[in-house]
Amino acid sequence: MEVPTKMKSSQTYDEEDPVLERFHLLVNAPALFNSLVTALELDLFTIVSGGLSSFDEIRGATGLPPHSLRVLLYAVCTTGLLERRDGHYVNSRVAEEMLTGDTPDSWRHILVGWREVYYPAFAHLTEALRAGTNTALAAHPGSEPTLYQRLAHDPGLEAVFHRAMGAFTLRSVDALVESEQFASTRRLLDVGGGDGTTSTRLTARYPKLTSTIFDIPSVSHIAEQATAPSFGERVTVHPGDLFADPFPTGSDTVLFSHVLEIFSGEQITTLLAKAMDVLPPGGQVLIYGYNASDDETEGWYSARLTLYLNALASGQGMAYPAGNYEEWLRQAGFQQVRTLTGYPYEHGLHIGVKA
């Protein structure tokens, strides 16, 4: 059959072009992402991993009507996460390793959180960028200027959010925990420590280390109820406002893990100066989080975080390049400033020492 002339003229791109392939993925990604989250909520990958691999077996385990299951299996198979072989379904290696089970670091928790909190905000991205502020925040009750504060008005969604944050932290925190920077730490101040995921991993790894989690009251309550009790006096919680309240004293290391990206450079310098004030001579500050590439052209996870921050979370901030953090550390008075790279999910560790 002859291809219409108009269609011929439009097919001028190299079909092997990776950017074209990425384009086709991007324009279909929202629907396919949601099919993946649905599959996780139905435990599809765990069901297949357990040996129920035929259509009828999966239908019995999920309870979906036949046509609905056909639709879902088709969508998930197009991603490559699920494969169909001789009438049976098989997990890909990636799905078997990353999408089965329901552990605290499960991608199920992460992706449900992104669907419920992050991604609805992206429909307002044009408006937010034009306004220069997080206009998508209007969908959440309250008058506070950041998502983190407003979530206190919706405990259910706040729990979903912190479960997702905790799960993703677990995906990246082990590399941080093994850093030699903590070998000499005895009293850690975990600023913006959330539900305590990072602090508990560090205290479990280093028997002589104690940690104080400093975060807003509603988040501190989560840590007090779910995390700190298991560690006795080794993990304590100090509720407060990062800017309005003084930092707790008595620590030899101050950690900002997945915190400073939320803020502007001026605010980050302010927080680093507060860290400087409470540290003893020789004390160190550690910044762990996403890093954009130096030319700000690479990093899918970093780009996603940056868009989320500006559309919804705080209306500012981004996954900054390492050079920005090093500059702010020096402005706050820290010496021996350096950056360690090679951490998972585009993370870096920035270090400064108080003279």
MODAKA-V471415 format. One record per run of one state. SS is the DSSP state (H for helix, E for strand, C for the rest). FROM is the first residue (numbers start at 1). LEN is the number of residues. If there is no record, write none. Layout:
SS|FROM|LEN  SS|FROM|LEN
This chain:
C|1|4  H|5|6  C|11|7  H|18|24  C|42|2  H|44|6  C|50|4  E|54|1  H|55|8  C|63|3  H|66|14  C|80|2  E|82|4  C|86|2  E|88|4  C|92|1  H|93|6  C|99|8  H|107|25  C|132|3  H|135|5  C|140|7  H|147|7  C|154|1  H|155|23  C|178|2  H|180|3  C|183|4  E|187|5  C|192|5  H|197|9  C|206|4  E|210|6  C|216|1  H|217|10  C|227|1  H|228|7  E|235|5  C|240|13  E|253|5  C|258|2  H|260|3  C|263|2  H|265|14  C|279|5  E|284|7  C|291|9  H|300|14  C|314|8  H|322|10  C|332|3  E|335|9  C|344|3  E|347|7  C|354|2
